[in-house]
Amino acid sequence: MLAGAMAVASGYADAVLVMGWERMDEVDTRTGNFYISTAACKDFETRLGRI
């Protein structure tokens, strides 16, 4: 991801394709659910009705 961001920032590319993933198997289900529920920008998503 960093290489893609650097390519765009430097002007080398207009757009790049990057891939990322999360590893939620390192925590128990309750903790994973807590992380997911607190990761959103609640002001932005609530005001615009986005999820």
N, CA, C, O and CB atoms as a CASP TS submission, in Angstrom:
PFRMAT TS
TARGET T0000
AUTHOR 0000-0000-0000
METHOD Language model
MODEL 1
PARENT N/A
ATOM      1  N   MET     1       0.820  -1.184   0.000  1.00  0.00           N
ATOM      2  CA  MET     1       0.000   0.000   0.000  1.00  0.00           C
ATOM      3  C   MET     1       0.868   1.254   0.000  1.00  0.00           C
ATOM      4  O   MET     1       0.572   2.232  -0.686  1.00  0.00           O
ATOM      5  CB  MET     1      -0.935  -0.005   1.198  1.00  0.00           C
ATOM      6  N   LEU     2       1.927   1.208   0.768  1.00  0.00           N
ATOM      7  CA  LEU     2       2.806   2.371   0.822  1.00  0.00           C
ATOM      8  C   LEU     2       3.445   2.646  -0.539  1.00  0.00           C
ATOM      9  O   LEU     2       3.561   3.802  -0.947  1.00  0.00           O
ATOM     10  CB  LEU     2       3.889   2.167   1.880  1.00  0.00           C
ATOM     11  N   ALA     3       3.855   1.604  -1.233  1.00  0.00           N
ATOM     12  CA  ALA     3       4.451   1.791  -2.554  1.00  0.00           C
ATOM     13  C   ALA     3       3.444   2.394  -3.533  1.00  0.00           C
ATOM     14  O   ALA     3       3.810   3.224  -4.366  1.00  0.00           O
ATOM     15  CB  ALA     3       4.976   0.457  -3.095  1.00  0.00           C
ATOM     16  N   GLY     4       2.179   1.981  -3.435  1.00  0.00           N
ATOM     17  CA  GLY     4       1.144   2.558  -4.292  1.00  0.00           C
ATOM     18  C   GLY     4       0.915   4.021  -3.985  1.00  0.00           C
ATOM     19  O   GLY     4       0.783   4.833  -4.901  1.00  0.00           O
ATOM     20  N   ALA     5       0.866   4.370  -2.714  1.00  0.00           N
ATOM     21  CA  ALA     5       0.677   5.771  -2.322  1.00  0.00           C
ATOM     22  C   ALA     5       1.862   6.622  -2.765  1.00  0.00           C
ATOM     23  O   ALA     5       1.689   7.762  -3.197  1.00  0.00           O
ATOM     24  CB  ALA     5       0.486   5.886  -0.798  1.00  0.00           C
ATOM     25  N   MET     6       3.052   6.069  -2.658  1.00  0.00           N
ATOM     26  CA  MET     6       4.243   6.808  -3.074  1.00  0.00           C
ATOM     27  C   MET     6       4.283   7.001  -4.583  1.00  0.00           C
ATOM     28  O   MET     6       4.728   8.045  -5.060  1.00  0.00           O
ATOM     29  CB  MET     6       5.501   6.087  -2.611  1.00  0.00           C
ATOM     30  N   ALA     7       3.822   6.004  -5.344  1.00  0.00           N
ATOM     31  CA  ALA     7       3.808   6.130  -6.804  1.00  0.00           C
ATOM     32  C   ALA     7       2.867   7.239  -7.249  1.00  0.00           C
ATOM     33  O   ALA     7       3.188   7.988  -8.172  1.00  0.00           O
ATOM     34  CB  ALA     7       3.399   4.805  -7.452  1.00  0.00           C
ATOM     35  N   VAL     8       1.723   7.352  -6.613  1.00  0.00           N
ATOM     36  CA  VAL     8       0.772   8.413  -6.966  1.00  0.00           C
ATOM     37  C   VAL     8       1.293   9.767  -6.502  1.00  0.00           C
ATOM     38  O   VAL     8       1.222  10.746  -7.245  1.00  0.00           O
ATOM     39  CB  VAL     8      -0.614   8.134  -6.345  1.00  0.00           C
ATOM     40  N   ALA     9       1.815   9.831  -5.278  1.00  0.00           N
ATOM     41  CA  ALA     9       2.297  11.094  -4.733  1.00  0.00           C
ATOM     42  C   ALA     9       3.475  11.652  -5.539  1.00  0.00           C
ATOM     43  O   ALA     9       3.619  12.867  -5.672  1.00  0.00           O
ATOM     44  CB  ALA     9       2.705  10.909  -3.277  1.00  0.00           C
ATOM     45  N   SER    10       4.301  10.776  -6.067  1.00  0.00           N
ATOM     46  CA  SER    10       5.469  11.237  -6.828  1.00  0.00           C
ATOM     47  C   SER    10       5.128  11.636  -8.253  1.00  0.00           C
ATOM     48  O   SER    10       5.941  12.261  -8.932  1.00  0.00           O
ATOM     49  CB  SER    10       6.523  10.163  -6.854  1.00  0.00           C
ATOM     50  N   GLY    11       3.936  11.281  -8.712  1.00  0.00           N
ATOM     51  CA  GLY    11       3.550  11.580 -10.080  1.00  0.00           C
ATOM     52  C   GLY    11       3.896  10.477 -11.058  1.00  0.00           C
ATOM     53  O   GLY    11       3.635  10.608 -12.254  1.00  0.00           O
ATOM     54  N   TYR    12       4.474   9.401 -10.577  1.00  0.00           N
ATOM     55  CA  TYR    12       4.840   8.276 -11.431  1.00  0.00           C
ATOM     56  C   TYR    12       3.608   7.602 -12.022  1.00  0.00           C
ATOM     57  O   TYR    12       3.650   7.108 -13.148  1.00  0.00           O
ATOM     58  CB  TYR    12       5.663   7.263 -10.645  1.00  0.00           C
ATOM     59  N   ALA    13       2.511   7.579 -11.266  1.00  0.00           N
ATOM     60  CA  ALA    13       1.264   6.957 -11.734  1.00  0.00           C
ATOM     61  C   ALA    13       0.093   7.842 -11.349  1.00  0.00           C
ATOM     62  O   ALA    13       0.138   8.545 -10.339  1.00  0.00           O
ATOM     63  CB  ALA    13       1.088   5.526 -11.139  1.00  0.00           C
ATOM     64  N   ASP    14      -0.955   7.803 -12.158  1.00  0.00           N
ATOM     65  CA  ASP    14      -2.181   8.529 -11.829  1.00  0.00           C
ATOM     66  C   ASP    14      -3.046   7.738 -10.861  1.00  0.00           C
ATOM     67  O   ASP    14      -3.708   8.313  -9.997  1.00  0.00           O
ATOM     68  CB  ASP    14      -2.971   8.842 -13.098  1.00  0.00           C
ATOM     69  N   ALA    15      -3.039   6.423 -11.007  1.00  0.00           N
ATOM     70  CA  ALA    15      -3.826   5.547 -10.135  1.00  0.00           C
ATOM     71  C   ALA    15      -3.096   4.211 -10.034  1.00  0.00           C
ATOM     72  O   ALA    15      -2.428   3.784 -10.977  1.00  0.00           O
ATOM     73  CB  ALA    15      -5.296   5.355 -10.681  1.00  0.00           C
ATOM     74  N   VAL    16      -3.228   3.563  -8.894  1.00  0.00           N
ATOM     75  CA  VAL    16      -2.611   2.253  -8.696  1.00  0.00           C
ATOM     76  C   VAL    16      -3.618   1.332  -8.019  1.00  0.00           C
ATOM     77  O   VAL    16      -4.544   1.791  -7.350  1.00  0.00           O
ATOM     78  CB  VAL    16      -1.305   2.368  -7.850  1.00  0.00           C
ATOM     79  N   LEU    17      -3.430   0.055  -8.197  1.00  0.00           N
ATOM     80  CA  LEU    17      -4.271  -0.936  -7.548  1.00  0.00           C
ATOM     81  C   LEU    17      -3.485  -1.517  -6.377  1.00  0.00           C
ATOM     82  O   LEU    17      -2.383  -2.036  -6.560  1.00  0.00           O
ATOM     83  CB  LEU    17      -4.716  -2.057  -8.551  1.00  0.00           C
ATOM     84  N   VAL    18      -4.053  -1.429  -5.170  1.00  0.00           N
ATOM     85  CA  VAL    18      -3.409  -2.000  -3.986  1.00  0.00           C
ATOM     86  C   VAL    18      -4.391  -2.941  -3.301  1.00  0.00           C
ATOM     87  O   VAL    18      -5.601  -2.857  -3.514  1.00  0.00           O
ATOM     88  CB  VAL    18      -2.935  -0.881  -3.003  1.00  0.00           C
ATOM     89  N   MET    19      -3.866  -3.822  -2.491  1.00  0.00           N
ATOM     90  CA  MET    19      -4.715  -4.790  -1.792  1.00  0.00           C
ATOM     91  C   MET    19      -4.301  -4.837  -0.330  1.00  0.00           C
ATOM     92  O   MET    19      -3.118  -4.752  -0.002  1.00  0.00           O
ATOM     93  CB  MET    19      -4.614  -6.205  -2.443  1.00  0.00           C
ATOM     94  N   GLY    20      -5.276  -4.970   0.527  1.00  0.00           N
ATOM     95  CA  GLY    20      -5.004  -5.095   1.946  1.00  0.00           C
ATOM     96  C   GLY    20      -6.049  -5.976   2.595  1.00  0.00           C
ATOM     97  O   GLY    20      -7.099  -6.241   2.008  1.00  0.00           O
ATOM     98  N   TRP    21      -5.771  -6.422   3.784  1.00  0.00           N
ATOM     99  CA  TRP    21      -6.714  -7.258   4.507  1.00  0.00           C
ATOM    100  C   TRP    21      -6.492  -7.075   5.995  1.00  0.00           C
ATOM    101  O   TRP    21      -5.475  -6.534   6.428  1.00  0.00           O
ATOM    102  CB  TRP    21      -6.567  -8.743   4.106  1.00  0.00           C
ATOM    103  N   GLU    22      -7.443  -7.527   6.752  1.00  0.00           N
ATOM    104  CA  GLU    22      -7.312  -7.474   8.207  1.00  0.00           C
ATOM    105  C   GLU    22      -7.261  -8.883   8.761  1.00  0.00           C
ATOM    106  O   GLU    22      -7.831  -9.813   8.190  1.00  0.00           O
ATOM    107  CB  GLU    22      -8.477  -6.682   8.845  1.00  0.00           C
ATOM    108  N   ARG    23      -6.585  -9.023   9.855  1.00  0.00           N
ATOM    109  CA  ARG    23      -6.458 -10.335  10.479  1.00  0.00           C
ATOM    110  C   ARG    23      -7.186 -10.293  11.816  1.00  0.00           C
ATOM    111  O   ARG    23      -6.604  -9.935  12.839  1.00  0.00           O
ATOM    112  CB  ARG    23      -4.956 -10.740  10.663  1.00  0.00           C
ATOM    113  N   MET    24      -8.438 -10.654  11.797  1.00  0.00           N
ATOM    114  CA  MET    24      -9.232 -10.637  13.019  1.00  0.00           C
ATOM    115  C   MET    24      -9.138 -11.959  13.776  1.00  0.00           C
ATOM    116  O   MET    24      -9.780 -12.116  14.814  1.00  0.00           O
ATOM    117  CB  MET    24     -10.683 -10.331  12.693  1.00  0.00           C
ATOM    118  N   ASP    25      -8.358 -12.901  13.283  1.00  0.00           N
ATOM    119  CA  ASP    25      -8.241 -14.182  13.976  1.00  0.00           C
ATOM    120  C   ASP    25      -7.266 -14.118  15.153  1.00  0.00           C
ATOM    121  O   ASP    25      -7.100 -15.102  15.874  1.00  0.00           O
ATOM    122  CB  ASP    25      -7.796 -15.258  13.001  1.00  0.00           C
ATOM    123  N   GLU    26      -6.622 -12.969  15.350  1.00  0.00           N
ATOM    124  CA  GLU    26      -5.676 -12.836  16.447  1.00  0.00           C
ATOM    125  C   GLU    26      -6.344 -12.435  17.756  1.00  0.00           C
ATOM    126  O   GLU    26      -5.700 -12.450  18.805  1.00  0.00           O
ATOM    127  CB  GLU    26      -4.623 -11.827  16.089  1.00  0.00           C
ATOM    128  N   VAL    27      -7.624 -12.077  17.712  1.00  0.00           N
ATOM    129  CA  VAL    27      -8.363 -11.700  18.920  1.00  0.00           C
ATOM    130  C   VAL    27      -9.636 -12.525  18.998  1.00  0.00           C
ATOM    131  O   VAL    27     -10.066 -13.108  18.003  1.00  0.00           O
ATOM    132  CB  VAL    27      -8.692 -10.176  18.929  1.00  0.00           C
ATOM    133  N   ASP    28     -10.243 -12.575  20.187  1.00  0.00           N
ATOM    134  CA  ASP    28     -11.493 -13.320  20.317  1.00  0.00           C
ATOM    135  C   ASP    28     -12.638 -12.552  19.662  1.00  0.00           C
ATOM    136  O   ASP    28     -12.480 -11.384  19.305  1.00  0.00           O
ATOM    137  CB  ASP    28     -11.811 -13.593  21.802  1.00  0.00           C
ATOM    138  N   THR    29     -13.770 -13.194  19.505  1.00  0.00           N
ATOM    139  CA  THR    29     -14.901 -12.626  18.767  1.00  0.00           C
ATOM    140  C   THR    29     -15.397 -11.332  19.393  1.00  0.00           C
ATOM    141  O   THR    29     -15.679 -10.368  18.682  1.00  0.00           O
ATOM    142  CB  THR    29     -16.039 -13.629  18.698  1.00  0.00           C
ATOM    143  N   ARG    30     -15.504 -11.300  20.699  1.00  0.00           N
ATOM    144  CA  ARG    30     -16.007 -10.099  21.381  1.00  0.00           C
ATOM    145  C   ARG    30     -15.091  -8.903  21.122  1.00  0.00           C
ATOM    146  O   ARG    30     -15.570  -7.809  20.826  1.00  0.00           O
ATOM    147  CB  ARG    30     -16.131 -10.351  22.901  1.00  0.00           C
ATOM    148  N   THR    31     -13.796  -9.104  21.229  1.00  0.00           N
ATOM    149  CA  THR    31     -12.851  -8.019  20.992  1.00  0.00           C
ATOM    150  C   THR    31     -12.876  -7.595  19.526  1.00  0.00           C
ATOM    151  O   THR    31     -12.816  -6.401  19.234  1.00  0.00           O
ATOM    152  CB  THR    31     -11.433  -8.444  21.400  1.00  0.00           C
ATOM    153  N   GLY    32     -12.964  -8.548  18.603  1.00  0.00           N
ATOM    154  CA  GLY    32     -13.056  -8.216  17.191  1.00  0.00           C
ATOM    155  C   GLY    32     -14.292  -7.393  16.869  1.00  0.00           C
ATOM    156  O   GLY    32     -14.221  -6.439  16.094  1.00  0.00           O
ATOM    157  N   ASN    33     -15.411  -7.754  17.453  1.00  0.00           N
ATOM    158  CA  ASN    33     -16.646  -6.985  17.247  1.00  0.00           C
ATOM    159  C   ASN    33     -16.502  -5.568  17.793  1.00  0.00           C
ATOM    160  O   ASN    33     -16.996  -4.615  17.190  1.00  0.00           O
ATOM    161  CB  ASN    33     -17.839  -7.689  17.918  1.00  0.00           C
ATOM    162  N   PHE    34     -15.832  -5.429  18.928  1.00  0.00           N
ATOM    163  CA  PHE    34     -15.607  -4.102  19.501  1.00  0.00           C
ATOM    164  C   PHE    34     -14.743  -3.262  18.563  1.00  0.00           C
ATOM    165  O   PHE    34     -15.047  -2.092  18.332  1.00  0.00           O
ATOM    166  CB  PHE    34     -14.939  -4.214  20.893  1.00  0.00           C
ATOM    167  N   TYR    35     -13.675  -3.839  18.023  1.00  0.00           N
ATOM    168  CA  TYR    35     -12.811  -3.104  17.093  1.00  0.00           C
ATOM    169  C   TYR    35     -13.594  -2.637  15.871  1.00  0.00           C
ATOM    170  O   TYR    35     -13.444  -1.496  15.435  1.00  0.00           O
ATOM    171  CB  TYR    35     -11.627  -3.978  16.655  1.00  0.00           C
ATOM    172  N   ILE    36     -14.417  -3.506  15.325  1.00  0.00           N
ATOM    173  CA  ILE    36     -15.189  -3.159  14.135  1.00  0.00           C
ATOM    174  C   ILE    36     -16.202  -2.054  14.454  1.00  0.00           C
ATOM    175  O   ILE    36     -16.377  -1.130  13.660  1.00  0.00           O
ATOM    176  CB  ILE    36     -15.912  -4.405  13.579  1.00  0.00           C
ATOM    177  N   SER    37     -16.863  -2.141  15.600  1.00  0.00           N
ATOM    178  CA  SER    37     -17.897  -1.161  15.932  1.00  0.00           C
ATOM    179  C   SER    37     -17.324   0.210  16.254  1.00  0.00           C
ATOM    180  O   SER    37     -18.025   1.211  16.103  1.00  0.00           O
ATOM    181  CB  SER    37     -18.712  -1.649  17.100  1.00  0.00           C
ATOM    182  N   THR    38     -16.084   0.285  16.688  1.00  0.00           N
ATOM    183  CA  THR    38     -15.499   1.587  17.024  1.00  0.00           C
ATOM    184  C   THR    38     -14.622   2.147  15.903  1.00  0.00           C
ATOM    185  O   THR    38     -14.056   3.229  16.061  1.00  0.00           O
ATOM    186  CB  THR    38     -14.681   1.469  18.294  1.00  0.00           C
ATOM    187  N   ALA    39     -14.496   1.457  14.801  1.00  0.00           N
ATOM    188  CA  ALA    39     -13.615   1.910  13.723  1.00  0.00           C
ATOM    189  C   ALA    39     -14.266   2.947  12.831  1.00  0.00           C
ATOM    190  O   ALA    39     -13.560   3.653  12.111  1.00  0.00           O
ATOM    191  CB  ALA    39     -13.177   0.739  12.887  1.00  0.00           C
ATOM    192  N   ALA    40     -15.578   3.067  12.849  1.00  0.00           N
ATOM    193  CA  ALA    40     -16.272   3.962  11.933  1.00  0.00           C
ATOM    194  C   ALA    40     -16.212   5.402  12.423  1.00  0.00           C
ATOM    195  O   ALA    40     -16.050   5.660  13.616  1.00  0.00           O
ATOM    196  CB  ALA    40     -17.722   3.525  11.760  1.00  0.00           C
ATOM    197  N   CYS    41     -16.343   6.323  11.498  1.00  0.00           N
ATOM    198  CA  CYS    41     -16.476   7.742  11.823  1.00  0.00           C
ATOM    199  C   CYS    41     -17.959   8.002  12.065  1.00  0.00           C
ATOM    200  O   CYS    41     -18.721   8.219  11.123  1.00  0.00           O
ATOM    201  CB  CYS    41     -15.901   8.670  10.671  1.00  0.00           C
ATOM    202  N   LYS    42     -18.357   7.978  13.317  1.00  0.00           N
ATOM    203  CA  LYS    42     -19.783   8.029  13.643  1.00  0.00           C
ATOM    204  C   LYS    42     -20.442   9.342  13.249  1.00  0.00           C
ATOM    205  O   LYS    42     -21.609   9.338  12.855  1.00  0.00           O
ATOM    206  CB  LYS    42     -19.974   7.800  15.113  1.00  0.00           C
ATOM    207  N   ASP    43     -19.741  10.461  13.341  1.00  0.00           N
ATOM    208  CA  ASP    43     -20.327  11.746  12.943  1.00  0.00           C
ATOM    209  C   ASP    43     -20.624  11.760  11.448  1.00  0.00           C
ATOM    210  O   ASP    43     -21.711  12.169  11.040  1.00  0.00           O
ATOM    211  CB  ASP    43     -19.382  12.911  13.306  1.00  0.00           C
ATOM    212  N   PHE    44     -19.686  11.324  10.638  1.00  0.00           N
ATOM    213  CA  PHE    44     -19.856  11.315   9.186  1.00  0.00           C
ATOM    214  C   PHE    44     -20.936  10.330   8.773  1.00  0.00           C
ATOM    215  O   PHE    44     -21.827  10.674   7.997  1.00  0.00           O
ATOM    216  CB  PHE    44     -18.537  10.969   8.493  1.00  0.00           C
ATOM    217  N   GLU    45     -20.863   9.105   9.287  1.00  0.00           N
ATOM    218  CA  GLU    45     -21.782   8.062   8.842  1.00  0.00           C
ATOM    219  C   GLU    45     -23.203   8.292   9.359  1.00  0.00           C
ATOM    220  O   GLU    45     -24.168   7.992   8.657  1.00  0.00           O
ATOM    221  CB  GLU    45     -21.281   6.700   9.297  1.00  0.00           C
ATOM    222  N   THR    46     -23.342   8.812  10.555  1.00  0.00           N
ATOM    223  CA  THR    46     -24.684   9.059  11.093  1.00  0.00           C
ATOM    224  C   THR    46     -25.356  10.214  10.351  1.00  0.00           C
ATOM    225  O   THR    46     -26.538  10.137  10.015  1.00  0.00           O
ATOM    226  CB  THR    46     -24.614   9.365  12.606  1.00  0.00           C
ATOM    227  N   ARG    47     -24.616  11.261  10.102  1.00  0.00           N
ATOM    228  CA  ARG    47     -25.173  12.441   9.442  1.00  0.00           C
ATOM    229  C   ARG    47     -25.610  12.131   8.020  1.00  0.00           C
ATOM    230  O   ARG    47     -26.648  12.626   7.579  1.00  0.00           O
ATOM    231  CB  ARG    47     -24.156  13.574   9.434  1.00  0.00           C
ATOM    232  N   LEU    48     -24.859  11.336   7.302  1.00  0.00           N
ATOM    233  CA  LEU    48     -25.174  11.045   5.910  1.00  0.00           C
ATOM    234  C   LEU    48     -25.905   9.727   5.702  1.00  0.00           C
ATOM    235  O   LEU    48     -26.257   9.376   4.576  1.00  0.00           O
ATOM    236  CB  LEU    48     -23.924  11.036   5.113  1.00  0.00           C
ATOM    237  N   GLY    49     -26.130   9.003   6.784  1.00  0.00           N
ATOM    238  CA  GLY    49     -26.859   7.753   6.686  1.00  0.00           C
ATOM    239  C   GLY    49     -26.091   6.650   5.996  1.00  0.00           C
ATOM    240  O   GLY    49     -26.689   5.765   5.384  1.00  0.00           O
ATOM    241  N   ARG    50     -24.774   6.688   6.084  1.00  0.00           N
ATOM    242  CA  ARG    50     -23.953   5.663   5.430  1.00  0.00           C
ATOM    243  C   ARG    50     -23.564   4.607   6.428  1.00  0.00           C
ATOM    244  O   ARG    50     -23.510   4.853   7.633  1.00  0.00           O
ATOM    245  CB  ARG    50     -22.698   6.277   4.792  1.00  0.00           C
ATOM    246  N   ILE    51     -23.293   3.424   5.909  1.00  0.00           N
ATOM    247  CA  ILE    51     -22.840   2.346   6.780  1.00  0.00           C
ATOM    248  C   ILE    51     -21.550   1.761   6.241  1.00  0.00           C
ATOM    249  O   ILE    51     -20.999   0.833   6.833  1.00  0.00           O
ATOM    250  CB  ILE    51     -23.915   1.253   6.909  1.00  0.00           C
TER
END
